[in-house]
Amino acid sequence: MESKSNGVLPPMSSQQTSLCVLFADVSGSTRLYEKLGDAEALRAVERCLNRIRRVIDGHGGRVIKTIGDEVMTTFPTVDAGIQAACEMQHRVTDLPPVSGVKLAIRVGFHFGPAIEENDDVFGDTVNTASRMAGLAKAGQVITTAEALTSLTLAVVPEIREIDALTVKGKAEDVRVCEVLWQEGADLTMKAAGIAPVFVIARLFVKYRDTELTLDSAHGPLTLGRDMGNEIVIKDQRASRNHARIERRRDKFVLVDQSTNGTFLRIEGENEVVLKREEMILRGHGTIGFGHSALEQGIDLMSFEVLG
């Protein structure tokens, strides 16, 4: 399902704002039209869409457009979007079958910067949300891990990560997640200071006076004596391009490409020497470049996996 907001782009002077863009598409309507004919099937689909619109209104959303059996809407926050998505599914599921045909909806959403112009919404966030809805099957709510990092609800449904997929227009793979709304608790409950249950891992590293936090937006972190590396290692035992740290889905992997090896010590475990090998970083610890990470008073990098 492609975004229905494509066309002439708005002027560059348009203001961007962060929005939760959500697509809800009625599934099973084709069979209904074939079985009942246009007029009766249209009435059944409209009942379904009316329930969706009432949910949108109840959560402070705005219907951007309805094309056929699909509704495009926006919400000011991810909290409102995920609550609305789950309630939509519950309300449509409660509808009785029509002549033996059970209608269902597919829902996809994403949160990010979008351009609002002439009662329409444009931008990459819209296209990504449309792509999520296109991936959804009947009765599913699909979103991105990136959107879920903006959740502030204390109580949310269970989240299941599906895969990292290539999405047109995105340089990096998009981590795709399913919201398991059937198991959802009371989504109206909130409590300040309670973190969302879905946390995206980050990696904190420190070398001398340099401190960095790697997240999903950060590319591979290069390490070595060559000045072209993101972190330049001063120790002469390090290779010019000694190692790199890559993010792979929700893991951070240390990859050795050196002559003398990379010495990894994870707190509470024995030291491991990597020689043209790689290892997932866990917990916290230290890294030595061409020498033991247990030695004192020499150049070491410390790390900690956060979240």
N, C-alpha and C positions, 0 to 999 in steps of 0.2 A: 504494500500500500504506500504510495508516494504522497508527500505532503501536498495538501490542496491549496496551500498558500503561495505556490510558485507563480512567477509572472514577472511583471515589471517591478524592479526593486525600488523601495522608497528612496527619497533624497538622502544624501549623506548627512544632512542637518538633523535628521530624525534622532530622537533621544532613545538610548538603550536603557532597559530596566531588566532586572532579574525576575523571571517568571517561571512558574511550573506550567508547562504546556502538556495537555492531555488529549489523546484521541480515544474515542470509544466507538467501536464498530459493531453493528448487529450481525451476528453469525446465524446462519440457518434460514435467512429470509428468502434466499433463492428457491429453496425447496417449498417454502410456504407459498410463494407466488405461483409456482407450478401447480400446487395442490388446490389452492383456494381461488385463484384468479386475482387480478390486480386490486380490485376494490376492497375485498375482505382482507387480503394480505396487507395492504397498505394501512388499514385500520389497526391491525395487530401490531405492526411495526411501530406505528405512531404511539400506541400505548406504551411500548417499550421505551421509545425516545422521550416521552413525557416523563417517565420515571427518572430517566437520566437527567433531564433538565431540572426537575425538582431537587435532585441531589446537588447539582451544580449550584443552584440558588442557595441551598441550605449551608453550603460551605464557602460562600463568598466568591464563587467563581463567575466567569463571564463566558457565555457562548459566543464564540467568534463566528462560526458558520456551521450549518448542517447541509451536507451534500449527500443525497440519497439516504443510506442507512448509517452514515458516519457523522459524529459530532466532534468538532474541534473546540476545545475550551481552554481557558487559562485560569490559574489560581495564583494568589500572591506568594504563597509559600509551598514548600514540599509537604509540610504537615497537612495542609488543607487538601493538597492533591492526593496524597496516599489515603487519607480518610475518605475522600469522595470516591476514589477508585474502588475501595472495598465495599462501600455502601451501595454503589452502583451494581456491583456483582450480586450482593445480597438481594436487592430489590428486584432485579431482573430474574434471578433464580426463583423468587417467590411467585412469579407469574405462572399461571396454569398453562399447560400445553394448549395449542390452538389446533384443533382437528388432528391431534396426535403429534404435532410438531412442537418441540420445545425450543424456544428462542434463547439465545445466549449472547453475551457480548465479549469482545476482545478489547482489552484496555492497555495502552502504552503511554508512558509519560517520561519527561525529562525536565531538569531544572537548569537554567542558565540565562545568560544575557539574550534578550530578544528586542527587536525593533517594533514598536507599535505605530501604525500609520493608517489613517482612514478606516478605523474599526477593523483592521486586520493586523496580523502579527507575522513577522518575517525573521529569518536568520537560521543559523546552524542548530539552535535549540529546537526549533520547530521541526526541522528535518530529522533530527535524532529522535524526537518524540514519535514522529510518524513511523520511523524505522522500527522502534520498539513495539508499536501497535501492530505493525506488519509481521513481527516475529511471534506475537501472541497467538495462541490457539483459543478456541471457544472456552470461556470461563477462566481465562488467565489474565493476570495483571503483570506486565513486564516493564521494567525500568532499568536504569543504569546505576552502577555502584557510585558513580560520581554524584548523581542526584541524591542518593541516600546519605551522603556525608553532610548534607544540609538539614537533616532531620533533627528536631529538638523535642519530639514527643517522648514522654517517659514510657509509654506503652505502645508498642507497634506490633504488627503481625510478624510471624517468622519470615525471615528472608533466606532465600536459597540462591546461591550464585550458580548460573547455568554454564557460562563460557565467556571467553574473550573473543569477540567477533570483529571482523573488519567491517567498518561502516563507511560508505562513500563520503568523501570530504573530510575524513578524520585521519590524521597522520598516525596516531596510535590506535591499537585495538581498543574497542569499547567493552568494558566488563558488564555483562548483561545479567540481571537478577530477576527472579520471580518473587512476587509478593504473595505469600500463601494466605490469602484472605479468609479461607474457610476456617483456619485455626485462630483467627484474630480475636483478641480480647476486646474489652471496652475501649475503643479508640478515642473516647472523649477525655480520658483521664490524662492529666498532665501534672508534672511536678518539677519545679525549678531545680536545676543542678543535677538532674539525673541524665546520664549520657544515653544516647540511642543504643539499641542492642546491636546494630550493624556498624562496625568500626573498620575503617580502611587503614591498613598498616602503613606506618612510616618508619624511616630509618634515620636516626641521629648519628652523625659521625663527627669526631674532633681530632684534628692533627695540628699540633703546635697552637697557633692563634686562630686557626681556621675552624669554624663550626658550620655544619650544613645539615639540613633536614631534607631527606629525599621522600617524595610522595609520588602519586600517580602521574604528575605532570613533569617530573624530572627524568631526563634521559639517563643513559649509562654514565656512571661517575668514573672518570679515568684517573689513574694513580701512577706516578712514576717520576723519574728525574727530569725528563724532557719538559721544557717550559710550556709546551702545548697541552699538557695535562690539566684537568680542572683542579686537582690538588697536586702540587709539585712536592715530591719527597726529597728531602735534603741529604739523606743517607747515601753514601757512595756505594753501599752494597746493593742498593736498589737498582733495578734495570731502568732504562730510559722510559719504556712503556711497560711498567711492572705488572699491573693488574687493573681490573675494573669491577665495579659493582653494578649489577643489572637488576631491574625489577621485572619479575615474571609473575603475572597475576598478583597474588597477595604475598609473594615471597621475594626476598632480596638474596641474590646469589653472588658470592665472591668468586671471580674467575682469575686464575693465575696465568700470566703469559711471560714469566720472567726466566732469568738464568739461574738465580740462587734460590728461588722458591718463595712462597708466601706462607708465613707461620701464623696460624689462626688458633687463638685460645678463647673458647667460650667458657664463661664463668661456670665452675663446677664440673668441667669436663677436661679430658686430657688434650694437650696441644696437638694440632694436626698440621702437617706440612703439605702444602699443595704445590705440585710441580706439573704445570700444564694441566691442572685439574680445576674443579670447581666445587663449591660447597654452599649450602643454604645457611644464612646467618640466622641465629636464634638468640633470644635473650639479650645479654650484653657481654662484652669481652674486649679483647685487644688484638691488633694485627701488627705483625712485624714484617718488614720488607727486606728479605735476604738474611734475616737473623731471627732468633727465638723471640717470641712475644712475651716470654717469661723474664727476659733480661731487664734489669732496672737501669734507669738513668740514660736510656737511649731513645731514639725516635720510634714512637709507637703511635698507632692510630687506635682510638677507642671508638666503640660503636654501641648502640642500644636500639633494639627493635621496639617501636612504640605502637600501642593500640592493640 
